[in-house]
Amino acid sequence: MNNELLLEIIKIAMNTEKSETITVPASPYIIGKNYHVRTVTMAIAGKLKAVYPQELVFENANWVADSGRFNEYLKDTKNVKENEPFKNDVIIGRGAIVDCTEISEVFSGVK
C-alpha cells in the first residue's frame, strides 16, 4: 500500500476533508537493514524487505533457536548456537513483536 492511499484511508476513517493535513508517524524500521526480532513465540533475524501497517516482511530470514550469550550474538551473529534458515520470505505481525534491534549481518547457515 502506498503512502497516498494510506493517507486517503486515514482521512476517510477520521471523517476529514481532503484539504486537511494528516501526519502519519514515521516508522523506526529501515528497509534494507538487518534486524533481530523477538516475537512472543520465537526469534527471527533477517533483512527487512517491506513495512506494512500491521506486518513486517523479511528476506534471507532465519529462525534463531538459540542465540547463545545474547550480547555476544549481537556483536557477531556467527556466535549463534542454533539457527535455521527459512526458504521464503517471512511475514511477522507487528503485534507479536516483543523487541527488535538492528544487527550488522544475518548468519545464514544452519547451525
N, C-alpha and C positions, 0 to 999 in steps of 0.2 A: 504494500500500500504506500503510495507516495504521500509526501507531507501535505500537499494541497488538498488531496482528497480527505486526509485525516482532519485537517482544519475545517473543511466543509461539514464533515460528520459532527465534529465538536460543536460548531456553530448551530447546526440544526438541533442537536441534543440540548443545547443551552438556550434554544429559542432566541437567538440573537440575530441582528441584522448583518448583512454581508459587509456593510461599511465598518463595522466594529472590528477592532483588532483583538485577536486572542493569542496569547503566548503559550506555546507548548513547551513544557520543561525539556531541556536538553538531556540526552541520555549520557550516563557516565561511561557507557561502553563505546569502544572504538573498533570499527570493522577493520579486520586485518591483523589485530593484535591477538596474542596468545593469552588464554586465561585458564586458571584452575578454578573450577566452580564446585562448591559443595552444595549438594541438594539435601532434602530431607531423607533421602534413601541412599545416595551414593555420591561419589566424586567423579567429575569429568574434567579432562584437560583437552583443549582444542583451540583451533584458530577461528575467531569469530567471523562468520560469513554474512550474517544478516541479523537485524534487530527489528522486532515487531512489538506492538503494544503489549502482547501477552507472552511472547516467546523469543528465545534467542536461538539462532541456528549456528552450529559449529561444524567445520570441516576438519578432516585429519584428526578426529577426536579419539580419545582413549578413556576407558573406564579405569580409574586409578583405585585398585582394590586395597592397596597398602602403600602409602607414601613413605613409610619409614619415619624417621625423625622429620617432622614437617618443615622446620626451619632449614634443614639440610636439603630437602627436596626442593624447596623454593629457590635456594641458591643455585642448584643444578639438578634439573629433573632427571638426569641419568642416575641419580641416587634412589629412584623409585624402587620399591621392593617387589610390588606386583602390579602389572599393567597389562591391559588387553585392548588392542585397537578395535574400533568399530569399522565395519566395511563401508557404510554410507554416512552421510551427514547425520548429525544428532540435533534434535529439536528439544529444547528444555523450556518448560513452562516457567515463566518468571516468578510465579507464586511459590514454586518449590525451592527457590534458591535461598540458601542459608547465608552464604557469603561467597565472594568472588574476588580473585586477585590476579593481576597481570603477572605472567611468567615470561621468561626470555625465550624459551623454546618448549616444544612439546616432545617428550620422549615418545617415539613412535614404534618401538619394538615390543615384542612380547617378553614379559619378564615375570 
